[in-house]
Amino acid sequence: MDMPVLDVGVGRAEGDRVQEPFEGMTFESESAGRAFYVEYARRVGFATHVLSSRRSQYENCVVSRALGCRGVLHTVKDAGMKQHYRRREGCEAMLLIQREKNGTMWVVRKFVRGHSHPLTADSPLNGHLSSDEKDKRIQELTAELSIKKRLTMAYKERLLSIIKDVDNYTKHLSSNVETVCGNPRFLVATRFDFLTFKNTSS
């Protein structure tokens, strides 16, 4: 199946095309899906930001992420000719990715292509995260890593406990078998008691 592409046509040679996301597209991780959309945004001509995130109530890790348009680069004509992002309120361009139930892949569940404003393709700063967004992302990844480490330790302790219980039970059974096999009188007494009980019950 050919991947859908968007012909940008701004500052490009003829035939140069930008690969765009599509519903059903898969990624190996959330970070891979996010990196793809950030690069797509940079080439098309807008910046991205996190619209929303949803966490699993069991694992407390991110299971879905929505990314949207943060705006386009705007040059302010002052003494320094500074550049700032001009936020575009009401722009519905976005990408929603979700982790599959088996936890191995991330899938694009929704993709909105259209913007409510002109784009500035290939601006050198488009698609880059702000310092606040980078700090927030680092905090999220650190929290996820800490949770996974705690889960791993809990699973390990549980497994060791089960192994210990099995080992103790095995030793107990072995001890009983040795006691029975090493004491024929015990077997005879047990058989006699059983026969007595059987005759009494008849």
N, C-alpha and C positions, 0 to 999 in steps of 0.2 A: 504494500500500500504506500503510495506517495504521500509524504508529509505535506500538510498545507503550508503555504508560504505567503508572505505578505510583500508585495512589491512596493518598497518605500519610495524610490525614485528621487531622493533628496541627497545631493552631493555624492552620487554613485555612478559608476559606469553602467552602461546599458546591460541589462541581464543580471545585474547583481541583486540577489534576493535575500530576504531575512527569513530564517526558519521561525515559525511562530508556534506556540503551544496549541494543543487541541485536547478536547475531552477524551479521556482514555489513555493519554500519554503516560508512560511510567518512568519512574526514576528509582535509583537504588537507595536514595535517602532523601530526607527533607532538605538537607543542605544542597544536594545536587539539583533538586527541583527549584530551589530558591536561586541558586547561581545561574541556572538556565534563564529564569525570568528576568533577573537583573541584567544579564547580557543582552537579552532580547530587548529590554527597555532601553538600554544604552544605545543600541543600534537604531531602534525606531525613533527615539528622541524624547524620553521622559524618565523621571526618577521614580523609584519604588519605595514603599514603606509597608510595614506590617499593619494590616487592618484588624486582624483578630487571630487568636490562637485558642485551640481547645485541647485540654489535657485529659488523659485517661483517669477515671476515678480509682482504678485499681493500681496502676503503675505510676501514676502522677507524672507521666511524660507526655510530650506533645504528640497528638494524633492527627491534627489538622492545622493548616496554616493558610490564611488568606492574605494575599499581597495585592496592593493597589497602587494607583498612580499618585505620586506625591507632588507632581507639578513639573514645570519645565524651567530651565535656567534662564534667568532674566538679568541683563546688564543694566546696572544703575549708573546713569551718567553723572557721576560726581568726580571729584578731583582724582580719586584712585581708580575710577572705572570698575568698581567692584561688581562681582557677580553674585547673585542670590537666586534661590529657588522661589519662583512665584507659585504659591499654592493655588490649586484649581479646585475650588469647592464644587461639589456636585458631579465630578468626573467619576463615571462608573466602571472605567477600565480596571479589571482585576483578574487574579488567578487564585483558584482554590485547590489546594492539594491535600489529600488525606492518606493516611497510612492504612494499608489493607489489614484485614483481621489477622492474617497469619504473621504480620509484622515484618515481612521481607521486602515489600515494595511500597512506593508512594505513587498515587494515581491522581491525575488531573481530573477533578470532578466538575469544575466550572471555569470557563474562560470567557471574559468579555473583552472584545478587541477595541471597540469604539471609544474615542475620547471626545470630551466636550470643548476641546481647545486645540490650537495648532501645535504641532510637534517640532522639536529642534533636533533632528537626527545627528548623531555622532558628536554631540557636545562632549568634551573630554571629562566632564564631571558627572554626567548623567549615569544613574545606576549605582553610584557610590553611596555608602551608608554614612549617616551623620555620626558624630562622636557619641551622642546619646543612644542611637540605635545600636552602635557597635557595643557599647557598654551593656545595654539591655540584652543583646544576643549572647554576650560572654556570660552574663549572669544566668541566663536560661540554660546554656550548655553546661555550665558548672553545676547547676542544680540537678539537671538530668543525670550527669555523671555520678554525682553523689548518691542519688537515689538508686541507680543501677548497682553501685558498689555495695550499698546496704542490702539490696535484694540478693546479690550474689553471696554475701556473707551469711544471710539468713538461710538461703537454700543449702549452703555448705554445712552449716551447723545442723540443720534438719537432717541432711543426708548422713552425717557422721553419727547422729543420734539413732537413726534407723539401723545403721550398720552395727552399732554397739548392741542394740536390742536383739538383733538377729543373732549376733555372736553369743550373747548370754543365753538366749533360748536354745541355741544349738548345743552349747555346753551342758545345759540342764537336761536336754534329751539324751545326750551321750552318757551322762552320769546315770540316768534312770535305766538305760539299756544295759550298761555295765553291771548295775546292781541286780537286775533281773537275771541276766545271763550267768552271773557268777554265783547265784544262790538258787539251786534247783529246788530246795525245800520251799522257797517262797512261791515257786510256780505250782508245786503240789498243793500247798495250802490254799492258794488262790483258786485252783481248780476244785478242791474239796468244798470250799465255801460257796462256789457257784453252783455245784451240784446239789448241795444242801438247800440252798435257796430255791432252786428249781423244783425239787421234790416237795418242799413245803408249800410252794405256790400251786402245785397241781391238785 
